[in-house]
């Protein structure tokens, strides 16, 4: 039985407000309990309103570390950069004093940047207090793409790597992604999904119907150790 709690909203603004409130509450709790908090978010177009709302949340952002669940291997000057998105929308206002830990390194390929990235990740407070995942219409989440060259390694529940490079036909650029064990170790796990097409993909993944049995997002739903809170709007 999958441990999923679904929250549906009429539009992206209502969703963004509710999700931001929930995430902020978890961050405050982490700060109160452990003195600091860590948050891993997804890029792409879906979280824009959520980022903008969360950036105003009243909490001690100076004690929060923010990173990405995955990143396209492009510099921050690229419009495709998830780091650029996070800095422009989330790390603003109250959240401007948070510590950002990027995944991209100044190397031609992700494999060349793994040593430097590993050193920077040592400063992250793991396990994550909050992970907010997205999902594509092909059933991918993070950079767990169908047909990805390191997909099996990234989804291996016994894997010991924190991050892995990923290449796939649907990914565009080479990517870097946190692996499934790291993401599932989070104290709170959210899945932010918008649109009817993605709702149908998620339903197939939940039920294991047809192609849904092989959607990478199903690995998250099946193996999650905490309830997966799905936030959806049309």
C-alpha positions in Angstrom: 0.0 0.0 0.0 1.5 3.3 -1.1 1.8 5.9 1.6 0.5 9.0 -0.2 -1.6 12.0 0.9 -3.0 14.0 -1.9 -3.9 17.7 -1.6 -5.8 19.3 -4.5 -6.2 23.0 -5.2 -8.2 25.1 -7.7 -5.2 26.9 -9.1 -1.4 27.3 -8.8 -1.6 30.3 -6.5 -3.7 28.5 -3.8 -1.3 25.5 -4.2 1.8 27.7 -3.8 0.5 29.3 -0.7 -0.5 26.0 1.0 2.8 24.3 0.0 4.9 27.2 1.2 3.1 27.2 4.5 3.7 23.5 5.0 7.4 23.6 3.9 8.0 26.7 6.1 6.5 24.9 9.1 8.9 21.9 8.6 11.8 24.3 8.3 10.9 26.1 11.5 10.5 22.8 13.4 13.9 21.6 12.2 15.5 24.9 13.3 13.9 24.6 16.7 14.9 21.0 17.1 18.4 20.9 15.5 19.4 24.6 15.1 19.4 24.4 11.3 17.4 23.2 8.4 18.0 21.8 4.9 15.8 22.1 1.9 16.1 20.5 -1.6 13.9 21.8 -4.3 13.2 21.0 -8.0 13.6 23.3 -10.9 11.7 23.8 -14.1 8.6 26.0 -14.6 6.2 24.4 -12.1 7.6 25.7 -8.8 7.8 29.4 -9.8 4.8 30.5 -7.7 5.8 28.3 -4.9 9.3 29.8 -4.8 7.9 33.3 -4.8 5.6 32.6 -1.9 8.1 30.7 0.1 10.7 33.5 -0.2 8.5 35.6 2.1 8.0 32.9 4.8 8.8 34.2 8.3 11.5 32.0 9.7 15.2 32.2 10.5 16.5 31.7 6.9 20.1 32.3 8.0 19.9 28.8 9.5 18.6 27.2 6.3 20.6 25.5 3.6 19.0 25.3 0.1 20.0 23.1 -2.7 18.5 21.4 -5.8 17.4 17.8 -6.2 19.0 17.8 -9.6 20.5 20.3 -12.0 21.1 20.7 -15.7 24.8 20.8 -16.5 24.8 24.4 -17.6 26.2 27.6 -16.1 24.0 29.9 -14.1 24.1 32.4 -16.9 21.9 30.0 -18.9 18.1 30.3 -18.8 18.1 26.6 -18.4 19.9 26.7 -15.1 17.8 25.6 -12.1 20.2 27.5 -9.8 19.4 30.7 -11.7 15.7 30.1 -11.1 16.2 29.4 -7.4 18.3 32.5 -6.9 15.9 34.8 -8.8 12.7 33.6 -7.2 13.4 31.7 -3.9 16.5 33.3 -2.5 14.9 36.7 -2.3 13.1 38.8 0.4 13.2 37.0 3.8 15.0 34.0 2.2 17.8 36.0 0.7 20.1 35.2 3.7 19.7 31.4 3.3 22.8 29.4 2.2 22.7 28.1 -1.3 24.6 24.9 -2.2 24.7 24.6 -6.0 25.1 21.3 -7.9 26.7 22.6 -11.0 30.5 23.0 -11.1 32.6 24.9 -13.6 33.6 21.9 -15.7 32.7 20.7 -19.2 30.9 17.5 -18.0 29.4 16.4 -14.7 31.9 13.6 -14.3 34.7 16.2 -14.2 33.0 18.1 -11.4 32.2 15.2 -9.1 35.2 15.7 -6.8 34.6 19.4 -6.2 30.9 18.7 -5.9 31.4 16.0 -3.3 33.5 18.5 -1.2 30.8 21.1 -1.3 28.1 18.6 -0.4 30.0 17.6 2.7 28.8 20.9 4.2 25.1 20.0 3.7 23.1 19.0 6.7 21.8 15.5 5.7 19.3 14.0 5.9 17.3 16.7 4.2 14.6 18.2 6.4 12.4 18.8 3.3 12.5 17.6 -0.3 10.2 19.0 -2.9 10.1 16.9 -6.0 8.5 17.7 -9.4 7.4 15.3 -12.1 7.4 15.3 -15.9 4.8 13.9 -18.3 7.2 11.0 -19.0 7.1 10.0 -15.3 10.5 11.3 -14.4 11.3 13.0 -11.1 14.6 14.6 -10.1 16.8 13.5 -13.1 15.5 9.9 -13.0 14.6 9.8 -16.7 13.2 6.8 -18.5 16.1 5.3 -20.4 18.7 7.3 -18.4 22.2 5.9 -18.7 22.6 5.7 -14.9 19.0 5.2 -14.0 19.4 1.8 -12.4 22.3 3.1 -10.3 20.4 6.2 -9.2 17.3 4.2 -8.1 19.3 1.5 -6.4 18.0 1.5 -2.8 21.4 0.1 -1.6 23.4 2.6 -3.6 26.1 4.6 -1.7 26.6 7.6 -4.0 25.0 10.9 -3.1 24.9 12.3 -6.6 25.2 10.8 -10.1 25.5 12.1 -13.6 22.5 11.3 -15.9 22.0 11.4 -19.6 18.8 10.6 -21.4 17.0 11.4 -24.6 14.4 13.4 -22.7 16.8 15.2 -20.5 18.3 17.7 -22.9 21.7 18.5 -21.4 23.7 16.1 -19.2 22.4 16.3 -15.6 23.5 15.8 -12.1 21.0 14.3 -9.6 20.8 13.3 -6.0 20.2 9.6 -5.8 17.0 7.9 -4.6 18.4 6.8 -1.2 19.4 10.4 -0.3 16.1 11.9 -1.4 14.0 9.2 0.4 16.0 9.8 3.6 14.2 13.2 3.9 12.2 13.9 7.0 9.4 15.4 4.8 8.8 14.6 1.2 6.5 16.5 -1.2 5.6 16.0 -4.8 4.4 19.1 -6.6 2.4 18.3 -9.8 0.3 20.6 -12.0 -1.9 19.9 -15.0 -4.4 17.2 -16.0 -1.8 15.3 -18.1 0.5 15.0 -15.2 -2.3 13.9 -12.9 -3.0 11.0 -15.3 0.7 10.1 -15.3 0.8 10.1 -11.5 -2.4 8.0 -11.3 -0.9 5.4 -13.6 2.3 5.4 -11.5 0.4 5.0 -8.3 -1.7 2.1 -9.6 1.1 0.5 -11.6 -1.0 0.5 -14.7 0.6 -0.1 -18.1 3.6 2.1 -18.6 3.0 3.5 -15.1 4.7 0.4 -13.7 8.0 1.6 -15.1 7.7 5.4 -14.5 10.7 6.4 -12.3 8.4 8.4 -10.0 6.9 5.1 -9.0 10.2 4.1 -7.3 9.7 7.2 -5.0 6.1 6.3 -4.2 6.8 2.6 -3.6 9.9 3.1 -1.4 9.2 6.3 0.5 9.8 5.9 4.2 7.6 8.9 5.1 4.3 9.9 3.6 4.6 11.5 0.2 2.5 14.6 0.3 1.2 15.3 -3.3 0.2 18.9 -4.0 -1.8 19.1 -7.3 -3.7 21.7 -9.2 -5.1 21.8 -12.8 
